[in-house]
Amino acid sequence: MPVAYYKSPIGIICITEEDELITSVYALDEEHEVLPPETPLLQTAIQQLDEYFAGKRKDFDLPVKQQGSAFQQQVWGQLTKIAYGKTISYMQQSKLMNNPLGIRAIASANGKNHLLIVVPCHRVIGSDGSLTGFGCGIWRKKWLLEHEAKVLGVGQTTLNF
């Protein structure tokens, strides 16, 4: 499986590819040697992440695939509809999915997202505005939300944290 390790402002990001699809974009807590991309698709993924971190990209145009149930796929699809620099609560997400009682299952599916930034689970927050539930670390979630607010010229208070 082709892999690349990319140095970002939030640490080393491991990007994997399988069958010409990006299968994971995940921040590592440990240091890792930065390796050049092995394929053109991994190069494109790194280029798009560079553009995101430079404030020049708000949406990703990568062929992606995550392993998951039909429900998880639906949850991840909903995440891609959250606008850059905006946040919604887990409750709002469950209502958008016409499943207000499924809030815990939806939150659990968000936590199984392996396409950091590309499928923006960092844009989902607690109903009280708290930064909860982020597998790559709350500090990274905070950094990503602040980065997007800064790019848009929006103050932190707009994002409720």
FENMO-V37615 format. One record per backbone hydrogen bond with DSSP energy under -0.5 kcal/mol. CO is the residue of the C=O (numbers start at 1). NH is the residue of the N-H. If there is no record, write none. Layout:
CO_NH ; CO_NH
//
This chain:
2_17 ; 4_6 ; 4_15 ; 6_8 ; 6_13 ; 8_11 ; 11_8 ; 12_14 ; 12_28 ; 13_6 ; 13_15 ; 14_26 ; 15_4 ; 16_23 ; 16_24 ; 18_21 ; 21_18 ; 22_65 ; 24_16 ; 25_116 ; 26_14 ; 33_35 ; 35_5 ; 39_43 ; 40_44 ; 41_45 ; 42_46 ; 43_47 ; 44_48 ; 45_49 ; 46_50 ; 47_51 ; 48_52 ; 49_53 ; 50_54 ; 51_56 ; 51_57 ; 52_55 ; 62_64 ; 63_22 ; 69_73 ; 70_74 ; 71_75 ; 72_76 ; 73_77 ; 74_78 ; 75_79 ; 76_80 ; 78_81 ; 79_82 ; 81_83 ; 83_86 ; 88_125 ; 89_93 ; 90_94 ; 91_95 ; 92_96 ; 93_97 ; 94_99 ; 95_98 ; 99_102 ; 100_103 ; 102_106 ; 103_107 ; 104_108 ; 105_109 ; 106_110 ; 107_111 ; 108_112 ; 109_112 ; 110_113 ; 114_25 ; 115_119 ; 116_118 ; 118_120 ; 119_121 ; 120_123 ; 121_124 ; 123_88 ; 123_125 ; 125_90 ; 126_129 ; 130_126 ; 130_132 ; 134_137 ; 137_140 ; 137_141 ; 138_142 ; 139_143 ; 140_144 ; 141_145 ; 142_146 ; 143_147 ; 144_148 ; 145_149 ; 146_150 ; 147_151 ; 148_152 ; 149_153 ; 149_154 ; 150_153 ; 155_158 ; 156_159 ; 156_161 ; 157_160
//
